[in-house]
C-alpha cells in the first residue's frame, strides 16, 4: 500500500525578472505585463519564512485510469 502525503506550506518569495526598458514605462511607473509575477519570473524562497499550515495523507493507487476516447464511440 502506498500513500500520498501533501503538505500545505506558506512562505515568502522574491520574484525577479530583467526586462528591456521598452517593456515598461518608467515615467508613469507602469510595469505593463510585469505588474504581477508570472512564470517568466525567477522565484527565490526567503529562508526561514516557511510555515507548515496543514498536512494530509491518502491512499495512493498506482493503477492508471481507463480513459475512453469519445471519437471512438459508435452510435450504432
N, C-alpha and C positions, 0 to 999 in steps of 0.2 A: 504494500500500500504506500502510495506517495501522497504528500501533502504540499499544497501551495501556501506559502507564508507571504503575507502582504503587510508592509509597514507603511503607514501614512506619516510622512515627515514634513515639518515646516523648517525652512531655513532662509537665510538672507543670501542673495546673489548679487554680483556685479555683472551687468550686461554691457559689453563694449563692442564697438564696430568703428572702423576707419572708413570715412566717406569722402568723396570729392566735394570741393566747395560748391560745385554746380548743383549738387543734390539737396542742399539746404539753403535757407535764406537767413543769413546772419543779421541782416538789418531788422527783420521783424521777429527773430528768434523762432522761425517756423522750421521745424525739423522734418517736415514732409512725411514720407512713409516711415521715418525712424522715430516718430513720436512715442511709440511703444515698442519694446523689444520683440523680435520675432526670431525665426530660425536662422536668419542671417547673422545674428549677434553671437559673440563668444561669451558663454556664461561661466563664471567662476564662483563657486560657493565660498562664502566667508567662513573660515574655520572657526568652530566653536559656537556657531549660531544654530546648528541643527537641533531640533527638538522632536522627539518621538511622540506623536499625538495618539496613535492607536495602532494596534496590531491584531490581525485576524489570520485564521488559517482554515483551510477547507480541503476536503479530499480532492485529489487530482487524478483525473482519468487520462491515461496515455492514449486511449483509442481515438482514432480520427473519426470525425463525423461524416456520415454519408450525405453528400450534397447532391441534390438532383438538379441537373441542367434543364431548365424549362424548355429550351429549344428541342430537346429530345423527347418530350412528352407527346404522345399521339392522342388525337381527338376521336379515335375510332369508337 
